[in-house]
Amino acid sequence: MFGLQSIPLINDQALYLLLNYGPIFIIAAYFSTPHFKKVLHAVERNTKMSVALVYTFFYVAVFFGSVAYLVDSTYNPFLYFRF
């Protein structure tokens, strides 16, 4: 179960997935805590930026991050290449 037999605990595929999806997992874990909401309210109180501007920036950053991960993913040949 933990790789104590012939399969190691951390192999090349596990390291690849951890390096590629680890930052997304850490960011998702942070945004799922109530600390993010406290920070958002503190930014709203201390600056004159509206919440809509912060949300817009956040959504644009998530969009570009998603596109970057899609571009960085493994090679996928054209679907109809074999036909």
Secondary structure as a PSIPRED ss2 file (coil, helix, strand):
# PSIPRED VFORMAT (PSIPRED V4.0)

   1 M C   1.000  0.000  0.000
   2 F C   1.000  0.000  0.000
   3 G C   1.000  0.000  0.000
   4 L C   1.000  0.000  0.000
   5 Q C   1.000  0.000  0.000
   6 S C   1.000  0.000  0.000
   7 I C   1.000  0.000  0.000
   8 P C   1.000  0.000  0.000
   9 L C   1.000  0.000  0.000
  10 I C   1.000  0.000  0.000
  11 N C   1.000  0.000  0.000
  12 D H   0.000  1.000  0.000
  13 Q H   0.000  1.000  0.000
  14 A H   0.000  1.000  0.000
  15 L H   0.000  1.000  0.000
  16 Y H   0.000  1.000  0.000
  17 L H   0.000  1.000  0.000
  18 L H   0.000  1.000  0.000
  19 L H   0.000  1.000  0.000
  20 N H   0.000  1.000  0.000
  21 Y H   0.000  1.000  0.000
  22 G H   0.000  1.000  0.000
  23 P H   0.000  1.000  0.000
  24 I H   0.000  1.000  0.000
  25 F H   0.000  1.000  0.000
  26 I H   0.000  1.000  0.000
  27 I H   0.000  1.000  0.000
  28 A H   0.000  1.000  0.000
  29 A H   0.000  1.000  0.000
  30 Y H   0.000  1.000  0.000
  31 F H   0.000  1.000  0.000
  32 S C   1.000  0.000  0.000
  33 T C   1.000  0.000  0.000
  34 P C   1.000  0.000  0.000
  35 H H   0.000  1.000  0.000
  36 F H   0.000  1.000  0.000
  37 K H   0.000  1.000  0.000
  38 K H   0.000  1.000  0.000
  39 V H   0.000  1.000  0.000
  40 L H   0.000  1.000  0.000
  41 H H   0.000  1.000  0.000
  42 A H   0.000  1.000  0.000
  43 V H   0.000  1.000  0.000
  44 E H   0.000  1.000  0.000
  45 R H   0.000  1.000  0.000
  46 N H   0.000  1.000  0.000
  47 T C   1.000  0.000  0.000
  48 K C   1.000  0.000  0.000
  49 M C   1.000  0.000  0.000
  50 S C   1.000  0.000  0.000
  51 V H   0.000  1.000  0.000
  52 A H   0.000  1.000  0.000
  53 L H   0.000  1.000  0.000
  54 V H   0.000  1.000  0.000
  55 Y H   0.000  1.000  0.000
  56 T H   0.000  1.000  0.000
  57 F H   0.000  1.000  0.000
  58 F H   0.000  1.000  0.000
  59 Y H   0.000  1.000  0.000
  60 V H   0.000  1.000  0.000
  61 A H   0.000  1.000  0.000
  62 V H   0.000  1.000  0.000
  63 F H   0.000  1.000  0.000
  64 F H   0.000  1.000  0.000
  65 G H   0.000  1.000  0.000
  66 S H   0.000  1.000  0.000
  67 V H   0.000  1.000  0.000
  68 A H   0.000  1.000  0.000
  69 Y H   0.000  1.000  0.000
  70 L H   0.000  1.000  0.000
  71 V H   0.000  1.000  0.000
  72 D H   0.000  1.000  0.000
  73 S C   1.000  0.000  0.000
  74 T C   1.000  0.000  0.000
  75 Y C   1.000  0.000  0.000
  76 N C   1.000  0.000  0.000
  77 P C   1.000  0.000  0.000
  78 F C   1.000  0.000  0.000
  79 L C   1.000  0.000  0.000
  80 Y C   1.000  0.000  0.000
  81 F C   1.000  0.000  0.000
  82 R C   1.000  0.000  0.000
  83 F C   1.000  0.000  0.000
